[in-house]
Amino acid sequence: MGGEGEPKALQMRFEKVEREQGEMYRRLLAWGTPSVAAVAVFVPLLHVGAVIAVPLVVLVHLVVVRLMLVRDAQRLFRPVRRLLNRWTIRFAFLWIGLPGYGAMTVPVVGIVLGAGTFVVLTTVAQISTLAALQRERSGQSLSRWEQLVPVALAVLTVVMLVVVIGVAVLFGWTVAAIAEKMQAP
């Protein structure tokens, strides 16, 4: 079926993807960091609009990383590794991106924290994908950490959602009880 050139062609493809991803990583940091810093200058001025701006920045950054940085590498992954790597990056954006970019609402300090968040998230995606790419190239099966990190983050996300919903319900019940007591003669 396959000729002797197939393993060499595949090896060259892995090398090309690694090289191009490294170049794209440097370009993303070069133009993305100052862009996020520029956006961070205006986020405190948005007041309530920051509630929309922060998740929008997270989403745009995630899409840019997905399309420009890791897409070609993920095409070389087997399906389970592709899925786990994709979710690891998504959870990183959820757990690091929302609070990091949310800090952009603080004047001046938010500029540094927003730009730093961009660098950290882009680096997490780069390192995670390169590690998975090297393991894929060498034919290694999924390691324990590749499986456990996204699962642990998924469980943590569900637990936090339950806690937030519980706190919101408790707060609503408390406000309703106080309002009822204030209306009673």
Backbone as ProteinMPNN parsed JSONL, in Angstrom:
{"seq_chain_A": "MGGEGEPKALQMRFEKVEREQGEMYRRLLAWGTPSVAAVAVFVPLLHVGAVIAVPLVVLVHLVVVRLMLVRDAQRLFRPVRRLLNRWTIRFAFLWIGLPGYGAMTVPVVGIVLGAGTFVVLTTVAQISTLAALQRERSGQSLSRWEQLVPVALAVLTVVMLVVVIGVAVLFGWTVAAIAEKMQAP", "coords_chain_A": {"N_chain_A": [[0.814, -1.185, 0.0], [1.388, 1.577, 1.17], [4.227, 3.515, 0.301], [7.814, 3.644, 0.818], [8.348, 6.285, 1.147], [6.272, 7.446, 2.495], [6.385, 7.486, 5.462], [8.523, 9.291, 5.733], [7.494, 11.555, 4.449], [5.368, 12.133, 6.134], [6.779, 12.688, 8.466], [8.122, 14.981, 7.624], [5.959, 16.639, 7.297], [5.051, 16.921, 9.943], [7.28, 18.307, 10.961], [7.14, 20.643, 9.411], [4.674, 21.727, 10.25], [5.245, 22.185, 12.977], [7.282, 24.111, 12.724], [5.929, 26.195, 11.338], [3.943, 26.743, 13.208], [5.441, 27.706, 15.338], [6.428, 30.069, 14.182], [3.995, 31.432, 13.763], [3.154, 31.681, 16.376], [5.028, 33.514, 17.426], [4.378, 35.725, 15.804], [1.696, 36.144, 16.568], [2.042, 36.894, 19.26], [3.477, 39.216, 18.823], [1.73, 41.025, 17.481], [-0.692, 40.674, 18.791], [-0.459, 41.099, 21.58], [0.047, 43.966, 21.93], [-2.353, 44.792, 20.773], [-4.367, 43.797, 22.478], [-3.637, 45.217, 24.748], [-4.255, 47.787, 23.873], [-7.044, 47.58, 23.604], [-7.62, 47.125, 26.269], [-7.188, 49.591, 27.385], [-9.532, 50.966, 26.896], [-11.594, 49.448, 28.021], [-12.228, 49.963, 30.838], [-13.673, 52.279, 30.517], [-16.04, 51.542, 29.471], [-17.841, 50.754, 31.357], [-20.766, 49.274, 32.245], [-20.855, 47.999, 29.819], [-18.547, 46.539, 29.753], [-19.14, 44.056, 30.655], [-19.985, 42.734, 28.441], [-17.848, 43.144, 26.734], [-15.568, 41.819, 27.825], [-16.065, 38.896, 27.756], [-16.268, 38.82, 24.99], [-13.704, 39.514, 24.103], [-12.319, 37.285, 25.09], [-13.529, 35.262, 23.565], [-12.873, 36.051, 20.9], [-10.076, 35.875, 21.039], [-9.802, 33.109, 21.552], [-10.849, 32.037, 19.157], [-9.015, 33.095, 17.307], [-6.639, 31.849, 18.163], [-7.359, 29.194, 17.763], [-7.853, 29.083, 14.943], [-5.555, 30.212, 13.763], [-3.25, 29.365, 15.115], [-3.264, 26.634, 16.202], [-4.681, 24.942, 14.491], [-3.605, 23.523, 12.192], [-1.824, 21.753, 13.425], [-3.564, 20.248, 15.011], [-4.9, 18.827, 13.101], [-3.215, 16.772, 12.55], [-3.445, 15.108, 14.673], [-4.66, 12.128, 16.302], [-8.147, 11.233, 16.696], [-9.063, 11.237, 19.518], [-6.972, 12.486, 20.915], [-7.019, 14.939, 19.62], [-9.54, 15.891, 20.401], [-9.215, 16.041, 23.225], [-7.067, 17.863, 23.434], [-8.192, 20.121, 22.281], [-10.257, 20.671, 24.135], [-8.768, 21.099, 26.44], [-7.506, 23.507, 25.828], [-9.782, 25.134, 25.539], [-10.821, 25.084, 28.161], [-8.69, 26.302, 29.473], [-8.931, 28.875, 28.479], [-11.363, 29.526, 29.601], [-10.865, 29.363, 32.42], [-8.545, 30.877, 32.847], [-8.681, 32.968, 31.033], [-11.2, 34.408, 31.359], [-11.08, 35.518, 34.092], [-8.602, 36.851, 33.831], [-8.849, 38.587, 31.577], [-11.045, 39.88, 32.546], [-9.925, 41.429, 34.491], [-9.151, 43.597, 33.09], [-10.92, 45.609, 33.473], [-10.061, 47.18, 35.485], [-8.601, 50.282, 35.807], [-5.491, 51.203, 34.289], [-3.761, 49.141, 35.663], [-5.17, 47.039, 34.585], [-4.438, 47.061, 31.927], [-1.877, 45.945, 31.805], [-2.472, 43.437, 32.959], [-4.364, 42.425, 31.122], [-2.837, 42.281, 28.722], [-0.88, 40.526, 29.647], [-2.461, 38.292, 30.134], [-3.166, 37.612, 27.533], [-0.662, 36.809, 26.538], [-0.081, 34.634, 28.27], [-2.245, 32.834, 27.767], [-1.962, 32.333, 25.016], [0.54, 31.156, 25.045], [0.04, 28.892, 26.635], [-1.676, 27.474, 24.906], [0.111, 27.067, 22.792], [2.229, 25.541, 23.97], [0.826, 23.312, 24.976], [-0.233, 22.222, 22.618], [2.1, 21.749, 21.106], [3.388, 19.853, 22.745], [1.555, 17.745, 22.605], [1.692, 17.31, 19.867], [4.341, 16.433, 19.52], [4.217, 14.049, 20.969], [2.358, 12.716, 19.418], [3.734, 12.522, 17.001], [5.808, 10.798, 17.701], [4.369, 8.551, 18.081], [3.328, 7.891, 20.53], [1.012, 6.793, 22.985], [-1.925, 8.266, 24.511], [-1.069, 10.215, 27.276], [-1.334, 10.084, 30.882], [-1.735, 12.65, 31.993], [-2.698, 14.053, 29.777], [-5.208, 13.032, 29.543], [-6.355, 13.452, 32.076], [-6.252, 16.235, 32.713], [-8.189, 17.768, 31.059], [-10.511, 16.434, 31.941], [-10.516, 16.851, 34.731], [-10.727, 19.652, 34.739], [-13.219, 19.921, 33.538], [-14.888, 18.729, 35.464], [-14.386, 20.464, 37.613], [-15.447, 22.811, 36.5], [-18.19, 22.165, 36.294], [-18.775, 21.788, 39.026], [-18.26, 24.377, 39.99], [-20.234, 25.796, 38.579], [-22.551, 24.727, 39.75], [-22.166, 25.62, 42.38], [-22.221, 28.436, 41.979], [-24.834, 28.749, 41.002], [-26.232, 27.815, 43.234], [-25.473, 29.749, 45.164], [-26.579, 32.021, 43.956], [-29.32, 31.373, 44.049], [-29.665, 31.182, 46.834], [-29.039, 33.827, 47.548], [-31.084, 35.196, 46.186], [-33.317, 34.126, 47.521], [-32.818, 35.084, 50.093], [-32.968, 37.892, 49.707], [-35.638, 38.073, 48.91], [-36.881, 37.171, 51.261], [-36.123, 39.194, 53.06], [-37.329, 41.411, 51.846], [-40.005, 40.649, 52.127], [-40.271, 40.651, 54.92], [-39.907, 43.366, 55.395], [-42.194, 44.447, 54.299], [-44.212, 43.455, 55.846], [-46.537, 44.248, 58.484]], "CA_chain_A": [[0.0, 0.0, 0.0], [2.183, 2.793, 1.291], [5.617, 3.381, -0.063], [8.79, 3.997, 1.837], [8.373, 7.735, 1.287], [5.172, 7.939, 3.334], [6.827, 7.911, 6.798], [9.361, 10.479, 5.606], [6.604, 12.67, 4.127], [4.636, 12.454, 7.357], [7.757, 13.324, 9.362], [8.341, 16.334, 7.097], [4.731, 17.395, 7.57], [5.113, 17.277, 11.368], [8.301, 19.351, 11.109], [6.618, 21.875, 8.796], [3.632, 22.26, 11.131], [5.923, 22.725, 14.167], [7.987, 25.336, 12.328], [4.936, 27.23, 11.051], [3.264, 27.095, 14.452], [6.379, 28.56, 16.075], [6.416, 31.394, 13.538], [2.702, 32.054, 14.032], [3.156, 32.022, 17.801], [5.773, 34.772, 17.571], [3.587, 36.803, 15.175], [0.538, 36.415, 17.425], [2.488, 37.669, 20.414], [3.942, 40.533, 18.378], [0.63, 41.959, 17.197], [-1.821, 40.464, 19.688], [-0.238, 41.698, 22.899], [-0.282, 45.398, 21.919], [-3.773, 44.973, 20.442], [-5.133, 43.592, 23.713], [-3.331, 46.354, 25.619], [-5.035, 48.925, 23.364], [-8.442, 47.339, 23.989], [-7.689, 47.25, 27.731], [-7.242, 51.014, 27.726], [-10.904, 51.454, 26.779], [-12.56, 48.617, 28.751], [-12.785, 50.614, 32.03], [-14.573, 53.353, 30.115], [-17.293, 50.945, 28.999], [-18.686, 50.528, 32.533], [-21.587, 48.069, 32.146], [-20.508, 47.353, 28.557], [-17.419, 45.635, 29.966], [-19.706, 42.722, 30.848], [-20.041, 42.146, 27.101], [-16.53, 43.258, 26.106], [-14.609, 40.83, 28.34], [-16.256, 37.593, 27.097], [-16.01, 38.975, 23.558], [-12.248, 39.436, 23.935], [-11.964, 35.87, 25.304], [-13.997, 34.506, 22.404], [-12.055, 36.404, 19.731], [-8.751, 35.296, 21.247], [-9.927, 31.668, 21.368], [-11.018, 31.764, 17.725], [-7.738, 33.383, 16.642], [-5.702, 30.764, 18.513], [-7.83, 27.96, 17.11], [-7.709, 29.132, 13.489], [-4.237, 30.623, 13.276], [-2.109, 28.756, 15.797], [-3.26, 25.198, 16.469], [-5.512, 24.152, 13.569], [-2.83, 22.584, 11.375], [-1.295, 20.701, 14.309], [-4.65, 19.364, 15.44], [-5.254, 17.955, 11.969], [-2.316, 15.616, 12.574], [-3.741, 14.293, 15.861], [-5.728, 11.133, 16.27], [-9.379, 11.889, 17.175], [-9.178, 11.454, 20.964], [-5.981, 13.504, 21.29], [-7.533, 16.201, 19.082], [-10.634, 16.313, 21.276], [-8.69, 16.412, 24.54], [-6.281, 19.085, 23.29], [-9.145, 21.21, 22.019], [-10.951, 21.006, 25.374], [-7.785, 21.664, 27.365], [-7.356, 24.911, 25.459], [-11.035, 25.831, 25.864], [-10.901, 25.271, 29.612], [-7.688, 27.313, 29.836], [-9.518, 30.173, 28.18], [-12.416, 29.762, 30.58], [-10.355, 29.542, 33.772], [-7.522, 31.926, 32.883], [-9.091, 34.093, 30.198], [-12.259, 35.251, 31.927], [-10.59, 36.403, 35.16], [-7.495, 37.701, 33.352], [-9.388, 39.679, 30.774], [-11.944, 40.626, 33.423], [-9.104, 42.402, 35.211], [-8.982, 44.788, 32.243], [-11.856, 46.639, 33.926], [-9.332, 48.022, 36.429], [-7.774, 51.222, 35.045], [-4.034, 51.117, 34.229], [-3.309, 47.789, 35.984], [-5.862, 46.151, 33.658], [-3.706, 47.013, 30.655], [-0.808, 44.953, 31.989], [-3.084, 42.131, 33.186], [-4.965, 41.985, 29.863], [-1.749, 41.883, 27.815], [-0.279, 39.323, 30.228], [-3.393, 37.184, 29.901], [-3.011, 37.22, 26.134], [0.602, 36.073, 26.415], [-0.196, 33.362, 28.99], [-3.164, 31.919, 27.07], [-1.353, 31.941, 23.74], [1.638, 30.251, 25.391], [-0.565, 27.619, 27.072], [-2.125, 26.778, 23.689], [1.306, 26.679, 22.042], [2.941, 24.453, 24.653], [-0.05, 22.139, 25.015], [-0.33, 21.648, 21.278], [3.406, 21.206, 20.719], [3.629, 18.618, 23.507], [0.71, 16.702, 22.007], [2.212, 17.059, 18.524], [5.542, 15.611, 19.654], [3.788, 12.714, 21.377], [1.692, 12.12, 18.255], [4.774, 12.203, 16.018], [6.568, 9.625, 18.141], [3.457, 7.417, 18.155], [3.002, 7.574, 21.918], [-0.411, 6.846, 23.304], [-2.296, 9.376, 25.388], [-0.517, 10.121, 28.628], [-2.319, 10.274, 31.949], [-2.062, 14.069, 32.148], [-3.511, 14.476, 28.636], [-6.576, 12.599, 29.813], [-6.87, 13.956, 33.353], [-6.388, 17.694, 32.772], [-9.512, 18.235, 30.626], [-11.569, 15.844, 32.776], [-10.513, 17.586, 36.005], [-11.258, 20.996, 34.491], [-14.662, 19.791, 33.288], [-15.527, 18.498, 36.764], [-14.279, 21.725, 38.338], [-16.396, 23.741, 35.889], [-19.541, 21.771, 36.708], [-18.883, 22.078, 40.462], [-18.362, 25.828, 40.147], [-21.558, 26.215, 38.111], [-23.518, 24.353, 40.792], [-21.954, 26.542, 43.499], [-22.71, 29.766, 41.583], [-26.301, 28.686, 40.957], [-26.674, 27.718, 44.628], [-25.299, 31.06, 45.798], [-27.577, 32.921, 43.365], [-30.634, 31.006, 44.601], [-29.64, 31.582, 48.241], [-29.097, 35.289, 47.57], [-32.448, 35.572, 45.79], [-34.225, 33.755, 48.593], [-32.569, 36.013, 51.189], [-33.53, 39.193, 49.323], [-37.107, 37.924, 48.948], [-37.286, 37.097, 52.674], [-35.949, 40.541, 53.643], [-38.389, 42.266, 51.292], [-41.266, 40.22, 52.738], [-40.268, 41.133, 56.306], [-40.044, 44.819, 55.384], [-43.563, 44.784, 53.918], [-45.121, 42.988, 56.896], [-46.753, 45.279, 59.507]], "C_chain_A": [[0.856, 1.246, 0.0], [3.609, 2.528, 0.91], [6.521, 3.779, 1.09], [8.807, 5.494, 2.099], [7.3, 8.273, 2.208], [5.62, 8.325, 4.743], [7.682, 9.18, 6.748], [8.5, 11.703, 5.291], [5.816, 13.1, 5.359], [5.543, 13.167, 8.351], [8.008, 14.765, 8.926], [7.113, 17.22, 7.362], [4.684, 17.828, 9.037], [6.108, 18.427, 11.576], [7.812, 20.686, 10.55], [5.577, 22.527, 9.702], [4.264, 22.859, 12.389], [6.598, 24.054, 13.855], [6.997, 26.481, 12.092], [4.196, 27.675, 12.314], [4.161, 28.0, 15.301], [6.424, 29.973, 15.511], [5.113, 32.136, 13.837], [2.601, 32.476, 15.49], [3.866, 33.362, 18.02], [5.005, 35.944, 16.961], [2.38, 37.163, 16.034], [0.936, 37.243, 18.637], [2.882, 39.087, 20.0], [2.799, 41.498, 18.1], [-0.521, 41.821, 18.175], [-1.657, 41.138, 21.037], [-0.509, 43.199, 22.887], [-1.75, 45.664, 21.575], [-4.643, 44.821, 21.679], [-4.872, 44.742, 24.677], [-4.124, 47.587, 25.183], [-6.514, 48.781, 23.727], [-8.607, 47.565, 25.496], [-7.72, 48.705, 28.182], [-8.694, 51.489, 27.793], [-11.932, 50.656, 27.59], [-13.082, 49.298, 30.016], [-13.784, 51.728, 31.695], [-15.944, 52.838, 29.68], [-18.298, 50.721, 30.12], [-19.462, 49.221, 32.392], [-21.275, 47.3, 30.858], [-19.328, 46.4, 28.676], [-17.897, 44.204, 30.176], [-19.809, 41.989, 29.508], [-18.645, 42.11, 26.484], [-15.572, 42.154, 26.549], [-14.844, 39.448, 27.717], [-16.007, 37.661, 25.588], [-14.516, 38.89, 23.259], [-11.779, 37.988, 24.098], [-12.33, 35.053, 24.063], [-13.155, 34.789, 21.16], [-10.667, 35.795, 19.86], [-8.779, 33.785, 21.029], [-10.041, 31.301, 19.889], [-9.711, 32.007, 16.974], [-6.73, 32.276, 16.921], [-6.083, 29.482, 17.781], [-7.534, 27.975, 15.611], [-6.281, 29.386, 13.029], [-3.082, 29.838, 13.886], [-2.15, 27.233, 15.819], [-4.001, 24.344, 15.441], [-4.708, 23.117, 12.781], [-2.262, 21.441, 12.223], [-2.393, 19.727, 14.696], [-5.121, 18.449, 14.314], [-4.395, 16.702, 11.932], [-2.596, 14.683, 13.748], [-4.759, 13.215, 15.537], [-6.951, 11.747, 16.96], [-9.448, 12.173, 18.677], [-8.194, 12.529, 21.42], [-6.44, 14.879, 20.791], [-8.62, 16.755, 20.002], [-10.113, 16.797, 22.626], [-7.869, 17.695, 24.474], [-7.189, 20.291, 23.079], [-9.833, 21.64, 23.318], [-10.001, 21.549, 26.434], [-7.611, 23.153, 27.09], [-8.621, 25.696, 25.806], [-11.155, 26.087, 27.363], [-9.859, 26.277, 30.1], [-8.244, 28.711, 29.589], [-10.627, 30.522, 29.167], [-11.824, 30.15, 31.93], [-9.282, 30.614, 33.893], [-8.028, 33.174, 32.163], [-10.142, 34.989, 30.815], [-11.764, 36.102, 33.091], [-9.483, 37.351, 34.69], [-7.983, 38.875, 32.536], [-10.389, 40.501, 31.573], [-11.195, 41.684, 34.214], [-8.843, 43.653, 34.375], [-9.92, 45.911, 32.667], [-11.213, 47.573, 34.941], [-8.45, 48.977, 35.616], [-6.279, 51.001, 35.279], [-3.528, 49.695, 34.494], [-3.932, 46.784, 35.01], [-5.164, 46.025, 32.316], [-2.633, 45.93, 30.731], [-1.401, 43.557, 32.154], [-3.736, 41.584, 31.913], [-3.908, 41.494, 28.882], [-1.075, 40.608, 28.329], [-1.151, 38.1, 30.023], [-3.287, 36.685, 28.469], [-1.76, 36.366, 25.957], [0.483, 34.693, 27.066], [-1.079, 32.376, 28.227], [-2.584, 31.44, 25.741], [-0.225, 30.946, 23.987], [1.11, 28.892, 25.845], [-1.015, 26.812, 25.853], [-0.936, 26.261, 22.893], [1.983, 25.47, 22.683], [2.106, 23.176, 24.669], [-0.097, 21.443, 23.654], [1.006, 21.061, 20.828], [3.725, 19.912, 21.465], [2.817, 17.464, 22.915], [1.22, 16.329, 20.61], [3.456, 16.176, 18.58], [5.198, 14.191, 20.076], [3.127, 11.987, 20.207], [2.736, 11.678, 17.231], [5.531, 10.943, 16.405], [5.676, 8.394, 18.322], [3.082, 7.014, 19.575], [1.494, 7.662, 22.132], [-0.665, 8.024, 24.243], [-1.686, 9.171, 26.766], [-1.623, 10.392, 29.639], [-2.734, 11.738, 32.063], [-2.913, 14.578, 30.993], [-4.979, 14.11, 28.84], [-7.159, 13.287, 31.04], [-7.088, 15.465, 33.389], [-7.756, 18.151, 32.266], [-10.656, 17.673, 31.469], [-11.66, 16.587, 34.108], [-11.085, 18.988, 35.824], [-12.758, 20.959, 34.201], [-15.412, 19.594, 34.597], [-15.51, 19.782, 37.587], [-15.272, 22.759, 37.804], [-17.819, 23.424, 36.319], [-19.753, 22.094, 38.187], [-19.053, 23.587, 40.679], [-19.707, 26.354, 39.659], [-22.632, 25.898, 39.146], [-23.394, 25.301, 41.986], [-22.509, 27.93, 43.166], [-24.236, 29.786, 41.537], [-26.861, 28.613, 42.375], [-26.569, 29.049, 45.352], [-26.331, 32.044, 45.256], [-28.972, 32.635, 43.92], [-30.718, 31.439, 46.063], [-29.748, 33.102, 48.38], [-30.505, 35.774, 47.224], [-33.456, 35.267, 46.878], [-34.071, 34.72, 49.771], [-33.16, 37.386, 50.898], [-35.051, 39.141, 49.378], [-37.606, 37.886, 50.397], [-37.17, 38.462, 53.347], [-37.043, 41.471, 53.136], [-39.742, 41.918, 51.903], [-41.368, 40.728, 54.169], [-40.473, 42.653, 56.357], [-41.475, 45.255, 55.06], [-44.561, 44.375, 54.995], [-45.291, 44.066, 57.966], [-46.173, 44.903, 60.859]], "O_chain_A": [[1.033, 1.894, -1.031], [4.143, 1.448, 1.162], [6.074, 4.185, 2.162], [9.238, 5.928, 3.167], [7.383, 9.415, 2.661], [5.266, 9.413, 5.198], [7.574, 10.04, 7.621], [8.758, 12.784, 5.821], [5.623, 14.293, 5.595], [5.133, 14.13, 8.999], [8.098, 15.663, 9.762], [7.247, 18.416, 7.621], [4.322, 18.964, 9.341], [5.814, 19.395, 12.278], [8.045, 21.737, 11.149], [5.597, 23.742, 9.898], [3.856, 23.936, 12.824], [6.497, 25.007, 14.628], [7.195, 27.593, 12.58], [3.864, 28.851, 12.462], [3.681, 28.955, 15.912], [6.454, 30.95, 16.258], [5.13, 33.332, 14.13], [2.023, 33.518, 15.798], [3.353, 34.235, 18.721], [4.981, 37.035, 17.533], [2.071, 38.341, 16.214], [0.238, 38.191, 18.999], [2.648, 40.042, 20.74], [2.89, 42.675, 18.45], [-1.267, 42.78, 18.37], [-2.616, 41.689, 21.578], [-1.235, 43.681, 23.757], [-2.325, 46.651, 22.035], [-5.551, 45.621, 21.907], [-5.792, 45.195, 25.357], [-4.609, 48.345, 26.023], [-7.158, 49.757, 24.113], [-9.608, 48.126, 25.941], [-8.233, 49.007, 29.259], [-9.047, 52.311, 28.639], [-13.037, 51.147, 27.821], [-14.284, 49.228, 30.27], [-14.638, 52.068, 32.513], [-16.891, 53.613, 29.539], [-19.483, 50.519, 29.857], [-18.853, 48.151, 32.417], [-21.418, 46.078, 30.819], [-19.122, 45.55, 27.809], [-17.163, 43.252, 29.912], [-19.728, 40.762, 29.46], [-18.297, 41.155, 25.79], [-14.838, 41.61, 25.724], [-13.896, 38.867, 27.187], [-15.585, 36.677, 24.98], [-14.109, 38.267, 22.279], [-10.938, 37.519, 23.332], [-11.531, 34.253, 23.577], [-12.769, 33.862, 20.448], [-10.137, 35.254, 18.889], [-7.88, 33.236, 20.392], [-9.399, 30.356, 19.43], [-9.339, 31.219, 16.104], [-6.043, 31.817, 16.008], [-5.224, 28.779, 17.248], [-7.024, 26.995, 15.069], [-5.846, 28.836, 12.017], [-2.046, 29.663, 13.245], [-1.152, 26.596, 15.482], [-3.946, 23.117, 15.525], [-5.1, 21.952, 12.717], [-2.228, 20.293, 11.779], [-2.178, 18.515, 14.709], [-5.689, 17.39, 14.58], [-4.791, 15.688, 11.357], [-2.044, 13.584, 13.81], [-5.592, 13.356, 14.643], [-6.802, 12.691, 17.736], [-9.86, 13.266, 19.067], [-8.548, 13.39, 22.225], [-6.258, 15.878, 21.488], [-8.619, 17.939, 20.337], [-10.529, 17.849, 23.112], [-7.966, 18.533, 25.372], [-6.959, 21.358, 23.649], [-9.978, 22.835, 23.575], [-10.401, 22.382, 27.248], [-7.574, 23.961, 28.018], [-8.53, 26.813, 26.316], [-11.544, 27.176, 27.783], [-10.119, 27.026, 31.042], [-8.048, 29.618, 30.397], [-10.803, 31.687, 29.522], [-12.23, 31.15, 32.523], [-9.132, 31.206, 34.963], [-7.826, 34.296, 32.629], [-9.996, 36.211, 30.799], [-12.0, 37.31, 33.091], [-9.434, 38.51, 35.1], [-7.585, 40.016, 32.768], [-10.566, 41.69, 31.308], [-11.762, 42.718, 34.568], [-8.365, 44.66, 34.899], [-9.729, 47.056, 32.257], [-11.753, 48.641, 35.23], [-7.633, 48.522, 34.816], [-5.874, 50.643, 36.385], [-2.914, 49.101, 33.608], [-3.297, 45.793, 34.651], [-5.283, 45.001, 31.644], [-2.503, 45.104, 29.828], [-0.904, 42.599, 31.563], [-3.66, 40.382, 31.659], [-4.053, 40.429, 28.282], [-0.739, 39.719, 27.546], [-0.651, 37.004, 29.771], [-3.316, 35.479, 28.221], [-1.798, 35.325, 25.302], [0.899, 33.695, 26.48], [-0.709, 31.215, 28.056], [-2.709, 30.266, 25.392], [-0.055, 29.998, 23.221], [1.668, 27.857, 25.482], [-0.764, 25.609, 25.775], [-0.969, 25.144, 22.377], [2.274, 24.486, 22.003], [2.62, 22.088, 24.406], [-0.01, 20.218, 23.569], [1.037, 19.985, 20.23], [4.273, 18.978, 20.879], [3.323, 16.355, 22.745], [1.178, 15.161, 20.223], [3.603, 15.265, 17.766], [5.81, 13.235, 19.601], [3.316, 10.783, 20.029], [2.634, 10.591, 16.662], [5.857, 10.118, 15.552], [6.163, 7.32, 18.673], [2.573, 5.915, 19.796], [0.807, 8.492, 21.538], [0.266, 8.685, 24.703], [-1.777, 8.089, 27.346], [-2.704, 10.866, 29.29], [-3.917, 12.047, 32.208], [-3.764, 15.444, 31.194], [-5.876, 14.804, 28.36], [-8.331, 13.664, 31.042], [-8.025, 15.929, 34.038], [-8.442, 18.873, 32.99], [-11.658, 18.354, 31.689], [-12.755, 16.915, 34.564], [-11.848, 19.459, 36.668], [-13.484, 21.877, 34.582], [-16.451, 20.215, 34.82], [-16.519, 20.143, 38.193], [-15.871, 23.501, 38.582], [-18.574, 24.329, 36.673], [-20.803, 22.619, 38.559], [-19.899, 24.013, 41.466], [-20.266, 27.268, 40.266], [-23.522, 26.713, 39.39], [-24.403, 25.734, 42.542], [-23.195, 28.533, 43.991], [-24.856, 30.747, 41.99], [-27.853, 29.274, 42.686], [-27.486, 29.434, 46.079], [-26.899, 32.823, 46.022], [-29.721, 33.564, 44.224], [-31.729, 31.999, 46.487], [-30.475, 33.598, 49.242], [-31.048, 36.656, 47.89], [-34.356, 36.067, 47.132], [-35.062, 35.129, 50.377], [-33.794, 37.98, 51.771], [-35.682, 40.086, 49.852], [-38.627, 38.492, 50.723], [-38.044, 38.839, 54.127], [-37.62, 42.234, 53.911], [-40.544, 42.813, 52.169], [-42.43, 41.187, 54.59], [-41.137, 43.162, 57.26], [-41.915, 46.317, 55.501], [-45.665, 44.918, 55.037], [-44.322, 44.732, 58.33], [-46.28, 45.674, 61.813]]}, "name": "protein", "num_of_chains": 1, "seq": "MGGEGEPKALQMRFEKVEREQGEMYRRLLAWGTPSVAAVAVFVPLLHVGAVIAVPLVVLVHLVVVRLMLVRDAQRLFRPVRRLLNRWTIRFAFLWIGLPGYGAMTVPVVGIVLGAGTFVVLTTVAQISTLAALQRERSGQSLSRWEQLVPVALAVLTVVMLVVVIGVAVLFGWTVAAIAEKMQAP"}
